[in-house]
Amino acid sequence: MKRKIRVIATALFFVAAAVASVSAQVTGGAVTGSVVDQNGAIVRGASVVLKDKSRGQEFTAQTTDAGSFQFPNVQTGAYTLTISASGFAATNRELVVSLNQTTTVDVALAVGGGTTVVDVVAGSEAVVQTDTSQIGTTFKGRAAQDLPISGNANNLALLAPNVVPPANGTAGSGGASGGIRSRGNSFNIDGVDNNDASVTGPATGPIQDAVEEFTLLQNNFNAEFGAGAGGQFNTITKSGTNVYHGNVFTYIDSQHLNARSTNEDGGDKNYFKQVRYGGTLGGPIPYPHFGEGGPRWHSGRNKLFFFAAFEKYFQESAGGLSDAITSPTAAGLTQIAAIPGVSPFMINLFRNSVAVAPLQTTTRTVLGVAGIPFGRFFLAIPSFQDQKSYQFNVDVLPNEKNQFRFRYARTRYNAEQKGNGGLNFNNLNLYNTDIFSANWIHTFSSSVVNDIRVSYFRTIQDFPLKDPTLTDFPNLTINDISLSIGPNGNLPQGGYDNNYQLYDSITWVTGPHTMKFGGDIRRYLGGSDFLPRSRGDYAYTTFDRAIQDLSPDVVYIRGVGQGTFVSNNWRYFFFAQDDWKLRPNLTLNLGIRYEYQGLYRDAALQATAAPANLPGVLEFGVPEVDKNNWAPRLGIAWAPHWDNTVGRLLFGEQGASSIRANYSRAFFPNFSNFALISLPPTLQAERNLLGTPLVNNFLANGGITPIFVPNLDPVVLRDRAGSYIQPQIVPYADSIAFSYQRDLGRSMGLEIRYLKTWGKSLPVQVQLNSRTVVDAAMVVPTYLTLPSLSAIQALPTIQQIATANPALSASTLQAARQLGPQGFNGALTGLPTPIGESRYDGLAFSLTRRFANNFGFTAAYTWSKTRDNSTNELNTSALNPRRAADAGENFGAGLDISNEWGPSPIDIPHRFVASWGYDVPFFNNSSNAFLKAVLGGWAVNGIFQVQSGQPITIQAARDVNRNGDAAGDRALFNASGDPNIGSEVMGVTINASGAIQLVAVGSSPDPAVRAYVAVNPNAGYLRTGYFASELAGNSAGTVGRNTFRTKGFNSTGLVLIKNTRFGDEGRFNFQIGAEINDLFNQRPVTIRPFTTNQGQAFVTPGNLNFLNYNLVPFGGRTVTMRAKFIF
């Protein structure tokens, strides 16, 4: 449905010259405030000086006619604010600027002159936001360094209210903020877009010891932020200061420190070692002095700074084992080579690339020769990961009018992955990233500041084979010895992305208005290469046939054509924001944003399939681009103050509390995966030669010739069409929030927040050309216990049901596809189909204590309810199916997934999380050197979290309704059974002698079945049979979507640190410590990451692993030791 919002675009395009990128937001924070006299009268023209305590730079401004001032973009850190005016005593304030946060300093000047009033505001950063309704949480460097977050600053987001961890099996990264799918998150490093262009999520991560601050903006944010409807994950790295500082660090983890995994026996634990080491250094950069007089070299203090970091990471482990391999021994291979008719090519293949059996376990007859020694064994697969990361930052502060910030980061990652049949078929996983940005912030006057940034982000991923000579080798399967040979079946593939960004914004302070206009242009140049079965996929019935190098007789396929997908596109974003101070304690936040996310270049290739068009029904054209993406933002921030007992109790002194409300619309980021897996049949096909004449020297001559000749015959195109790219409708979310914040003393703050979101036009995977569900045929009863013979005799067979319903084929027992009569025989998977919806309601209570007097903590409890009709767009998990049980008829009555409405996988009704940092004060200043050295300097930091379990869908794992799709079909619920037990059903038939006979339910319906009966009548869930109706005599019926909630969990992580400081004022520090995750080594109580097959087993009644929480090995407690020298 089109979204129509009447807006006036003039103000937006006022800044057409100020173009940039949605995510390239401010890399610092803002300072604002107002100045009045002791009677509350506005002081106009007061001088305001903001000085960076670590870099020495000063910024100046004057109060406006409304008595307000603002510094819109300054680096994070500690500052001194000095305010002076004629006839008043000057006032100094100490404050801290945080990332993407506005620090408000309201000052009442005292009458006088020549004196200075020093007012130190307890510590630092404010916990109450009085000028903005934007929702966000900021974490300083200590949290990134000393909390148990496994080196990933994005994990700090899970400490915020209204955020839950990623649900098992859902796609995306960072968790779900405000009930929005994780794919709706946006990631930035130093203001540069860090989103994976193909699947969303962060493309890279910064060095942990280089992180300065991390901020999570949640759902409701100012107009300058966008390209994400959930959380904005913003990280900035450190910069140099006037003092040289840095560290040398190492982190070490091994099997000796970790608890035993649940799949390890009582012997030695499996080998494991993970190491990170590196260092950081920052400070001023000396530079030559030009001109007469003065020193030859300037120290660089207050002017020029650098920060550099390096980290090497590697992980080694015992690795996994290959699938079972059966192959000849070396002696057996020699014997086989002497048999007439054996292919020399195949013998060389086995000698050079296939692992030979180390021991004989059996003998086989090969081409009539008996007694050939073979062996069955498992091959140990090497497992390693290696990464080098670099960070280099330069800041230039030539004067108070200009700031220049340059950032460069680089990563090089390498790992080994297994192939099939031998180590030579293993491949490497190479992933490289480079990020560069240049930022110029220019102050035209005390009321006008411009911020321009250019950036470049490049990623390259490749999967080369360790043996390059085998790059084009096919995948072989020899059935009678269950041997697979060749590289990973998904290779070759790879891809690259080049993201160019230009961002510009201008901030203009005039009277009570602080207006910000800006925009962003992004140019994506990217591509990927993947053609299924491009090397050939060949399967043989016998080893004899394969060793003679004859053509295959089971699978005889090769993918041919184009596998390259070029994802070049443009994206434009513009915004206008006005923070209007209606009163000194009341601010109105008004904003509007426009987003355009262009079409990926090769998505237009869908038009090449136009000969297959059905005019007015299905037309293969260039997908339309959504240009109607306006995002209004409206908020209010009020700092109430009543000078009475009740008012002071609820709201404290002026600025000690705030009441905030806002509404916003935000759009999801686009990603290329949907389009790149939907190339039309005009560009690629599979050559299937099964049944063609026998070929000798098949592999020696290269297998199937990779020749592709496009066939534009409409009949052929319709038959081969498997997917369809829908017109683009960008998914979005509407959000409203209300919050109350209150200072509880100088160091602690309370927030009560209500957040509501609606996700709309969310992408859903639908088989557009599904087979029609014949509801009248869904009448086969299911019994808990076997009924009488007469009761069964009275029931029709499935064959009779099909005969009574002409829409069902008597032979296949299913209806035709909707466009089957027109020649479309494929499912026509629609990607993405924008019919998904979600709704979230969350009430959160959070308490924050700034670190003061050796202690700081955060605590957040969220009660929430999340409902949706879809979550997974792709086959990422069987726990929450990617398609509905019945989505309706796209070419008939229309799509309808309203029956799918229910709990979302990210519906976590209760979640509590707390973090803390405590510097143990005892013995730090002891006069006893020994006690001070041993017992002083300890710190304890930790995270505790507890939450409800995740909803999942109990499924039938068979095509119950015969619509050609088993992905979403559900199980039956037995209200009188044990909900932790599942059962298969048996088909009930009547045999030739007239007696009841039970038959197993196979992969297709048995025409003779009249009913189904539970194998275990005490089971709470029964696997549904074909054409099954509700459970007979039981009112519960078919299981709803996500109606089973798995067990919740709690976990505790701890970081213990021992600091040994020495030198002047403790300038040097030798630190040792340990990061302990799962401190209490709690054994599995909830689900953990499953493969698709494991997830299917977990949710299928009758499967041996139904609701088996031990299905995946559990690693338990891990301990990572650390050592640092800090200066």
N, C-alpha and C positions, 0 to 999 in steps of 0.2 A: 504494500500500500504506500502510495506516495506521501511523503511528509511535506506539508505546505505550511510554511511559517512566514508570515509577512514581516519583512524587515527592511530597513532602509540601508542600502549598501554604501551610500555616499561616505559615511564616516569610516567605513572599513577600507575603502580603496583610496582614502586620503593618503595612505602610506604605500601606494603602489611601488614607490621606489625602495621601500624598506621590506624587501622580500627575503624569506628565509625558510627554515624547516621547523615543523611542528615540535619536534622533540628537542630542538637545539635551544633549550631554555637557559635562563640565567644560571651561571655557574657560581654564584655567590648568594648573598642575601641583601636585605634592605633594612635601612634604619629610618624610622619616621617618628613624628611626635608633634606636639604643640607647646607653645610657650605662653604662659599667662602670668599676671602679677598675683600678689597675695589675695587680691579681691576677686580673682577670676577674670579680670579684663584681659583681652587679647594684647599681646606685645608684638607689634609689627616691626620688621626691619632688624630684629635681633641677630647678632652674629653667631653662627653655629659652626664649630670646628670639630671634625671627627678625625682622630689620629689612630692609625694602625700601630699597636704597641710592639708588634714583632717585626714590622718592615719599615716603620717610620714615616710612611706616607700620610699626608694630611689632606682632607677634603673640606671645603668650605661651602657654606650656604647661608641664606638669610631667610628669616621667617616671612611668610606671605602676608597679605592683608587679612587672611584668616588666622594668622598666628601659627601656621603649620610649617614644617620643613620635611625634606626627604632626601635621603641618599639612596637611589634606587638599585644600585648594583655595586657592591663592594665585596672584597674577598672575605671568606669566613675567618673568624678569629676574634681575639680580644681587642677592644678599642677603648679609648678615652674620648668622651664627648664633653666639649666645653661650650657653654652658652653665656653670652654677655650682651648687655644692652646699656645704653646711657642711662645713668641714674639708678642702676641695679647692680647688686653684687653678682660677680660671675659665679657660675655653678659648674662643677665637674661631675660627670657620671662615668662609672665603669660599666661596660656592657660587653656582651658576646653576640656576634653575628653568626647565625646558623644558616645552612644551605636551604634555599627556597622558602625561608621564613622571614617574616617582617618583625623586627624588634622595635617596639614602641616605647618611646621615652617622652613622657609628658612632664614638663617642668614648670614650677611656680617660682618666679624670681623674687628674691627679697630686695627691698629698697636698700640702697647703700652704694658705696663705691670703694674701689681699691681693695676689696676683700674678696676671697674666693671661698665658696661653700663646696666642700667635698662630700658627695653623696654616693657611697659605694653601694650598688644594688646587689646585695647578697650573693654574689656568686656569679651572676652571669646571665645565661640565657633565660628568657622568659618562658614560663609554663602557661601563661595566659595570653591569648591572641586577641587584642582589642580592636584591631583595624582591618582584619580580613576574615572572611567566612570560610576561606579555603581550609580543608581538612588535611592534616599531615602530621607526621612524626619524624623527628630528626634524631639521629644517633651519632655521637661524636666518635673520634678516633679510638678512644679507650674501649668503647663497645665493640668496634670492629676488630681490635687487637686482642682483647682479653676475655670476651665471652665465648662459650663453646659453640661456634657457628661453622666449624669445619673449613675455615678459610674463605668462606663465601659471604661477602657483605650483604648480598640480597636476602640471606636467611634472617637478617635483623627484622625484615618486614613482618615475620611471624610473631614478633613481640607486640605488634600494634593491635588495638581493638578492631573488631569487624573484619579480621583476616583469619583464614583457616589454611592449613597446609594443603598442598596439591592432593587431590583425591586419587586414590589408587586407580590407575588406568585412564585417567583423563589427560588430555594433551595440554601443553603450555608449561610455563615455569613461574615460580615465585609465589604460588598460592593464589587463593581466590579472595579478592577484596570486595566486600559488599555484595557477595553473591554473584559476582560476574565471573564468567569462565576465565581460566588463567590465560587463554589466548588473547584476552582483552587487556593484558598488561603491556606496558611500554617501558623500555630499559634505556638508560642514558649513562654515559661515562664522560665526565668533564664537559657536559652539554652536548655531546655528540650522540646521535642515534646509534644504539647498540643492539638493535633488533635483528634477529635472524630473518632475512627476507623471505625464506622459503616456508618456515613452519612457526614463526614467532619465537619468543624466548630470547635470552641474551646470547649474542654471538660470541662474546668473549668475556673474561672477567679480569679485574685488576689484581695486582699483587697485594696480598692482604696487608703487608706492612707499609704499603704506599697509600692506603686509604685514609683520607682526612675526615670525611663525613659521608653519611648515607641518609637520604631522606626518602620517605614514602609519602606521596600524595595520594589520597584515597577518594576516588569516585567524583567528588565535588572539588573542582579546582578552578583557578582563574583562567581566563580566556587564552592566555599565552600557552597553556599546556593542553596537549591533545594527542592524537594518534594513539589513543588508548582509552578504554572506557572503565577499566578497573583501577589498577594501581600504576602510578608513575614512579618507577624505581630509579632514583637519581643518585649517582655516586660521584664524588670528586676526589681527586688525588692530592697529595701534599704539595706544598710549594716551599721554596727557600725563604729564609728569614735573615735578619741581620747577624744571627749567630749560627756558626756551622753546627749542624746536628745530623744525626743519622744512627744507623745500627748495623750490626752483623748478626745474622740469625740462622738458626737451623731448627727444623721440626722433624722428628723421627718417630715412626710407628712400625711395629713388627709383631709377628705372631707371639713372641715371647711376652709382650705386654698385654695382649688382648685375651679376652675370655675365649674358651673353646666354642666353636660353632656346633650347632645341633647335628650337623652331618659328619662330625669328626669323632672317630672312636677314641678309646682311652690311650692310644699311643701318642707319638709325637704329633703336634699340631702342624697343619699344612704351612709350608714356607710362605712368608709374606713380609715384604719390606717396602715402606713408603718413606721417602725423604724429600724435604724441601730445604734448600739453603740459599742464602743470598745476602744482600745488604742494601742499605739506602744511604744517601748523603745529600745534604742540602745546605745552602748558605749563599752569601753574596758572591758575585763574580767580579774580581778586579778588572778594570779596563783602563787603557792608557788615557792620560790627560793631554788634550791638545790645546795649544795656545800658550801664551807667555804667563809666567808666574804659576805658583802652585806646584804640587808634587807631580812627578811623572806619571804616577799611577793613582787612580781613584780606587778606594776600597770596594766600591760597589754597594756599600751600605745605603739603605733608603732608596736605591735606584735599580739595581740589576741583581736578579736572584736565579738560582738554579735548584732543581731537585732531580736526583737520579736514583733509580732502583733496578735491581736485577734479582731474578729468582730462577733457580733450576729445580725442577720437580722430576722425580722418577719413582716408578713403582714396579716392583718385581714380585711375582708370586709363583706358586707351584703350577698355576695354570690349570686348565681343565683337561679332560680327556676327550679324545675324538669319539665319534660313534664307533661301535664295534666294526672292526675291519677283518675281513677274511681274504687272505691272499696267499699265493704260493710262498714257500720258503725260498731261500737263495738256491738251495739244491733243487727244489721243485721247479724253479724257473729255468734252470739249466736243462732239466729233463724236457720241459715243455718246448724249449727252443729247438730241440732236435726232432720234434714231431713234424712229419710232412704236413703241409698246408697251413702251418702257423705263420702269422705275419711278422716279419722282422721289425716292422714299425711298432707293433704292439709289444714285442719283446723289449725293444729299446725303451718304450714308454714305461714299462714296469721296472726295468733296471734303473732308469735315471730319475723317475719322478714318483712312482708309487711305492709306498712302504712295503717291504717284503716282511713276511712273518718271521719273528725272531726264533720261534719254536714251532715244531710240528705238533698240531693237536688233532689232525685228521688226515685222511687221504681222499683223493678224488680221481675219477676217471676223466681224462681229457682227450677228446678226439679218439676214443677207443683204447687209450693207454691207461691202464689201471695203476693205482699205487702212487700217484703223484702227491708228494707231501704238501699240505696246506696248513695254515695256522690261523686261529682266531685270536685277536688281541686288541688292545686299546692303545692309541698313540698319545703320548704326552704332548700337549700343545704349549709352546712357550707363551708366557704372558708378561708383557711389559708395557709401560707407558712412560713417555719422556716429554717434558715440555720446558722450554726456555722462554722467560718473559722479561721484557725490558720496559722501563718507563723513563722518560726524560722531559722535564718541564722547565720552562724559562719564563720569568716574569720581568717585565720592563716597566718601571715607574718613572718616566722622565720628569714629570711635574704633576701637580694636582689636577690638571686638565685631562691627562691621558693615562690609560692603563693598557698594557699589551700583555696578553697571556698566550703562550705557545705550549702545546701539549703533543707528545708523540708516545705511542705505546705499540709494542710489537710482541707477538707470541708465535712460537713454532712448536707444534705438537706432533708426536709420532707414537704409534702403537701398532702392535701386531694382532692380526685376526686370523682365525683358522679357515682353511679350505677343506677339501675332502680327499682322503686317500693317501696323502703324503704331505710332508712339511713344505715341499717345493710349491704347493698350491696355496700356501698361506699368503696373505696380503698385508700390506701396511695401511694404516689409516693416517693420512697426513692432513693437518689442518693448520693453516697459517692465517694470521690477521695482522693488519697494520692500521693504526688510527692516527690521524694528524688533525690538529685544529689550530687556528690562529684567531684570536679574539682581540678586538680593539674597542675599548670603552672610552668615549670622548665626552667631556663635559663642556658644552657650549656656554652654559651659564649656570647659575645656581638653581635654575628651574628647568633646564633642558639638557638631557643626557642621551647620547646615542650609543647603541651596543650592536656591533656588527661582528659576525663570525663566519669564517669559511672553514669547511672541514672535509676530510676525505677518509673513507673507511673501506678497506679491502679485505675480503675473505676468500680463501682458496681451499677447496677440499678435494682430495684425490685418494684413490685406493689402489695403488700399483701393486702388482704381484712381486714377491721377493725374487722370483725367477722370471725376468722379463720375456724370456723365450716362450713362456706358457701363457702369455697375455690373451691370445686368441684361442686357447685350447677349450674345447666344449665341455659340457657336463655329461658324464657317462654314469649309467646305473646298470649293474649286472645283477639281475633279480635272483638267480639261483644261489649266489653266494652273498647277497645283500651288500654289495660293494659299490660305493659311490666314489667317483674320481673326478677331480676338477676343482676350479676355484669356487668361491662363494657364488651361489646361483644368481645373486643380484648384481654381479660385476660383469662388465666394467660400468662404472658410474663415477661422477664427479661433478663439481660445479664451482662457480665463482660469483662474487658480487662486488661491484664497485659502487659505492654510495657517495655522491657529491652533494654537499649541502651549502647553501648560502642563507644565512639568517641575519635579519636586521630588525631592530626595534628602537623606538624613540620614546622617551619618557618626558612628559611635560607637566610641571607642577604650576598650576595657576589658581590662585585663590584657594577655595576648599577642594579643588579637583586635582587628583593625580591621575593623569591620563597616559596610557601606554598603547602605542600602535605598533604593529609589526607584521611580519610575514616570513615565509619560509619557502624556498624552492628546493626540492630534492630531485636529483637525477639518478635513477638506478640503472646501472648497466650490468646485467648479470645473465647467467646462463647455466644450464645443467645438461648432462648427457646420460641418458639411460634408455636403452632399448631392451625390453625383456627378451631373454633367450637369444641375444644377439650373437653369442658364440656357438649356439646350437645346444639342444637338449636331446640326448639320445639314450634310450633304454633298451636293453637286450634281455631276452628270456634266459639265455644260458651263457656261461663263460666260454663255451666252445665257439659260439657265434662271434663273440667279441674278440677272442684271441686270433680269429682268422681275419679280422678286419672286414667283416661283411656289414652291409647296411643294417640298421637296427630294425627290430620287429615289434617293439612295444610302444616306444615314444620316438618319433622321427620328425622333429620340429626345429626350425630355426627362425628367429625373429629377423626381419629384414626391413629396410627403410630407414627413416629418420628417427633418431633418439634424442637429438639436440632440441632443447627448448630455450629460446632466448627470452628473458623476462625483463627486457628494457622497459622502463616506464617513467613517467613524470608524476610528481606529487606536489601540490600547491596548498599552502595553508596561510591564512590571513587572520588577524585578530585585532580587536580593539577593546580596551579595558578602561573603565573610569572608576576609581575609588574616590567617592564623593563624601567628604566630611560634612554631613549635615549639621553636626554639632561637634564640639571637641571630643565627646565620648560616644558619638554615633556615626558610623561609616556605612555608606551604601556602596556595594560592589556591583557594578554593571558591566557586562561583557557580551561580546558576540564573536563567534568564530566561524570560519568557513573552511571546509576541507574538500580537496579533490584528490582522489587516488586513481591514477590513470590505468588504462588497460595494459596488461602485459603484452608485449609485441606479438608473440607467437600464439596468443589466444585468438588472434584474428584469423589464424589458419583454419579455424573451424569452418570458415566460409568456403573452403575448398571442397567441402562435402555437400555443397548446394545441390548437385544433381539428385541427391536423395530426398529433397524437400517434399513435404506434404503441405502445400500452401494453406495457410490458415490454421494448421494443426501443429506441425513441427517443421521449423525452418532453421537450417544450419547457416547462420550468418555470423557477422562480426558481433560479438556480445556488446550490448549497450553499456555505457559507462554512467554511473550514478553521479549526477552533478548537483543534486539537491540536498546538500549536506551542511545545513546551518545549525550551529550549536549555540543557543543562548545561555548565558550565565547570569544569575541574579542572586545576590546575597546581602546580608546585613550583619553588622557586628556592633554590638551595643555594650558599653562598659557602664552598667548602672551604678548609681551611688545615691543612697538616701541617708541623710544624717539623723537616723533614729536607731533605736536598739535592734529592731527586727531587720532593718535595712543593712546595718553593719554586720549582723550575724549572717545574713544570706550573701551579701555582696562585698563586705569589707570596705577598705578605703578605696578611693578613686583609683581605678586601673587594676584592682585586685581580683576582678571577676569579669566575665563576659557572657553574654547571651548571643548566640549566633544561629543564623538560619540561612539556608541557601538552596537553590535549585540549579541543576545543570544538565545539559545534554552532551554526551561525549560519544565519539565513534570508535569502533574497533580498528586496529591496524589491519591492512590488507596483507595477504601473503600468497606466494605463487604456487604452493603445492597443489591446490585444487585444479589450476589450469594445466600444470605440467604433466599431470597424470591423465589428461583428457584429450590427448592428440587424436585427430580424426583418422579413419581408416585410409584416407587418401595419402597419408604420410608414412604409414607403417603397417605391417601385416605379419602373419606367421605363415611360413611355408611348411605345410604338413604333408609329407610324402609317404605316410604310412599306407601300405598296400601297393606301392609302386614296385617295379621289377627289382630283383636283387642286384646289388652293386658290390663289386670287389674292390679292395684297397680303398675303402670308403673314407676312413680318417686320414690315411696317408695322402689322399688327394684333396683334403680340406673339408670333407663333409659336404653338407648342402651348400651350393653356391649362393652367396648372399646377394642375389639379384632381386631388385624390387622394381616392378613396373606398375605404376598406379593404375587401378582399374576404376574408371569413372562410370561404369554401368550402374544406374540407379538400383537395380536389383541386388548387385553385389555390395554396394555401399550400405544399403539398408540392412542387409544380412550381417555385415561386419560391424555396424555401429554399436558401440558399447557404452558410450558416455555422451553427455551433453553439457556444455558450459552455459549456465543460466545468465540472463542479463544481470549486470551488477547492481545489487542493492546493498550498500554498506551497512552492516549491523551497528546498532547503537544502544545506548542505555540512558534512560532518564533517571535522575537521582535527586532526592531531597534529603536534607539533614537538618537536625536541630541539636544544638549542644549548649551545655552550661559548663563554664570553666570557673574555677575558684582557687585562688592562692590559699594554702593552709600554712601560713607562716612564710618565712623568707625562702625556704628551700623545697617546699612541697606543693603540689597542685593536684586538684581533683577535676575530672571531666566526666560528665554524664552525656551520652550521645545517642540519638536515635537516627538511624540511617535506613532509607528505603530506596530500592532501585527496581527498575523495570527494564529488562533486556528485551529488545525487539528486533525483528528481522534477522534473527540469529541463523547461521548456516546449519542446514540439516542435510544429511545424505538420504536421498530418496531414489528408489528404482522407479523412474517415471513410466516405464513400460512393463510394469509388474503384471502378473497374471491376476485375473479377477478373483476375489474371494467370494465363493458361493455360500452365503450365510445359511441358506436352506439346507445345505449338505452337512453342516456342523452339528450332527445329531447323534453321533456314536457315544453311548453312555460309558462312564468309568465307574467301576464298583470297588469298594474296599475289600469285600469278600465275594466269592463266586456265587451268583444267584442260581436259581433252579434251572433245569433244562428247559422247562416250559417257558420261563421268562426269556431265555436266550432265543428259543425258537420263534418267539413273537417279534424279535428284532430283525430289521433288514440287514443284509450284508452291505459292505462298502460298495460292491459292484452294483447292487440293486439301488443304492442311494445315487450312484453316478447315473444309472439309467433313468432315474426319476428326475434328474437335473440335467437337461440337455446341454447346459453350458460346460459341463465336465466331459472330458474325453473318456470314452469307455476303456481305452487302452492305457493312457497315461494317468488317468484319474486326477486330472487338473484342467483348469480352464486355459484357454488360449491367452496369449499376451494381448494387451489392449490394441496394439498396432500390428499384431501378428498377421491379420488378413492383408495388410499393406506391405508385408515383407520384412518388418522389423522383428527379428527373432532374438535380439539381445535385451538386457534389462534396461539399457539407457540410464545409467546412473547419473542423476542430476547433481552437479557440484557447482557452487553451493546452492541449495534451495532455501530461500530466506523465509521460512515459516516457523522458526524456533522462537520461543518466548521464555522468559524467566521472571521471577519475582522474589525479592528479598526484603525481609523486615528484621532489623537487628537493633537491640538495645544494649549498650555497652557502658561499663563503669571502669574507669581507669584512674590509677593513682601513680604519680610520678614524683620522685624525690631527686632533685639535682644532686650531683655528687658534692657533698660538703661534710666537713668534719669526719672524713674517712669513710663515708657511706653514701651510697646512692642506690635507687632501685626503681623499677617500673613494675606495675601489676595491672592486668586487664582481664575483666570477665565480660564475655559476650553471650547474650541469649539471642538466638536468631532462628529464622525459619526461611528456608530457600526452596522454592518450587520451580520446576521447569517442565517442558515437554520434550526436551532433547538436551544432550550435553556433548557427546562425542560425534565429531563430524567424520572421522576416519576410523579404521579398524585398530584402534589403540588398546582396546580391552574388550573382553567378553563379559566383564562384570556389569557393564552398562552398555548395552548394545548400541551400535551406531545407527541402526535403522529401526523403525517402528514395526510392531507385529502386523499392522495393516494401516498403511498411510493413505488409503483411498485410491481413487482412480484419477490420475493426472489428466488423462484424455477422455474422462467421462464426467462423473459428478464432481470431480475436483479433489484436491488433496485435503486430508483432514487428519491431524494427529492429536486432536483434543483428548482422545482416550489415553494418551501417553502422559497427561498432566499428573504430576506427583512429586514426591521428594526428589531433589537433585542429589547427585553423588556428592556435591559439596554442601549438603544440608547437615551442618554440625550444630545441633541445638544448643549445646553447652560447651564452652571452651574457656579455660582459665590459663593464663600464662604469666609468669613473673621472671624477672631478671634482676640480678643484684651485683654490686661490686663493693667489697669491704676491704679496706686496708687495715689490717690488725695493728692497733697503735702500740701495743705493749712492747717494751724493750727497744723501741726505735731510738730513743734518746738515752739509753742506759749508759751509765758511766763505766760499766763492766764491758770491756771490749769483746770478751768471749760471748756473753749473753746477747749483746747487740748484734754480733755477727751471725749467731746461730738462731736466735729466737726473734730478732727484729726483722722488719722488712717483708713480712708475709702479707699476701693478699688472697682473698677468696672471692671468686666471681662465678656466677652460675645462672642456669636457666631451668625452670621447672614448668612443665606444661601437662595439662590433663584435659581430655575432651571426649565427647560422645563418638560413637562409631560411625562408619560411612554406610549409607544405604546402597544396596545392590539389588539386582533383579534375578530372581530364581527362574531359570529358563528350561525349555523343553529340549533345546539343541536338536530339533528336527523341524521340518516344514509342516507344522500341524495343519495350517489352513490352506496349504497347497497353492500358495501364491508365488512359488518359485524362490522363496527367500526364507531361510531358517534363522536369520540373525536375531529377530526380535520376538520369536514365539515363546510363550510363557508356560510355566508349569501350572499344575493344579494345587490348590491349598486344601488340606484336610484339617478342618477346625478342631477335630477331636484327636489329632495326632500330635506327636512330639515335633515341634518346629525345628529341632536340630537334627532330624533324621529325614533322609530322602529315599525314595523308592522308584525303581523302574516299574513299568506295567507290562502285562502280557496280553496279547490278543486272544480273544475268545472266539473260537470257531466251532462248528459242528462237523465232525468227520463223516466219512462215507457210511459208517455203521450207525449214525444218528446220535453219537455220544459227544459230550463237550470235549474239546481239545484245546489246550493252551499252546500258543505259538509265540515265538520271540518277535518283537517289533523290529523290523529291519530298516534299511535305508529308504524304502518306499512302501506305500500302503499294500497290505495283503487284501486282495479283493474279497476274501472269504470271511474277514473279521466282522463280527457283529457288535462286539463290546470289548472293553478293556477291564482288567482286574489288577489291583495293586499286588506286587510281590510281597510287600510288607504293609499290612493294613494299619500299623501303628505309626507310620511315617507322616510327618506333617506336610511334606511336599511330595507330589507324584509327578513323574515325567509324563507329559501329555502325549497321547497317541494321535494318529492322523484322524482328522474329522471329528475329534472328540468334542463333546459338549461339556457342560458343567459336571462336577462330581455328583453322582446320583445320591440322593438322600442327604446332601450336605450343602448348606447354603453359602459356604464361603466362595466357591467358584474359582475362576482363573486368577492367578496371581497378578496383582497390579505392578506397574513399573516402580522399581526401587522401594518395595514395601518391606524388604528384609534389612534390618540394621545390624551390621557387624559389631563386634565388641569394640568398645572404646579403649583408650590407652592412657597411660601417663608415663612420663620419662623425666629424668633429671640429668643434666649435664653440668660439669664443674671444671673450672680452671683454677688450679693452685699455682701461685707464683711466689718465688722468693727473690726479693730485690736486695742486692748488696751494693750500696752507693758509696762512692768515695770521690776524692777531689774537692775542689772549692765548691761549697754549697751543694755537694752531691751531684756534680755535673756528670760524672761517669756512673754507670750502673751495670753491674753484671747480673743478669736475670736468668734464673732457671725455673722451669715449671712443667706442668702436665695438664693437658686437656683430656678430660674423661667424659666420654659420651655413654649414655645408659649406665649411669653410676652404679645402680643396684643390680645390674645384669639381669633384668627382668626377661623371662622367657616369653615366647610368642603368645600374645593374647589377642592380637588383631591381625588383619591382613597386611601383607607387605607386597612389594612389586612382583607381579605375576607376568609371565608371558601370556599371549593370547590363549594358547592351549591350556595352560595351567588355570587361567581364569575361567575358561569354559568348564573344566573339570570341577572347579570349586562351586559353580552355580547350577550344576546339572544333577537333579535327583537320580539316585541309582548308581552314580559314579563312585568309585571307591574313595575318591578325594573330595566328595561333597562336603562343603563347610569344614574342610580340614585345614586348620590354621597352621599346621606344621608342613604344609605342602612345599613351601620354600624354606631352605635352611636359614636359620637365624644366627647371626654372627655374635650378638651379645655385646658386652662392654668392650670399648676400644680405648686405648690410652696412647696419646701422642705426646711424647716428651719434647720440650723446647728449651733452647738456650739462646740468649741474646747478650750482646755487648752494646749498650746504648750510650750515646754521648750527645 
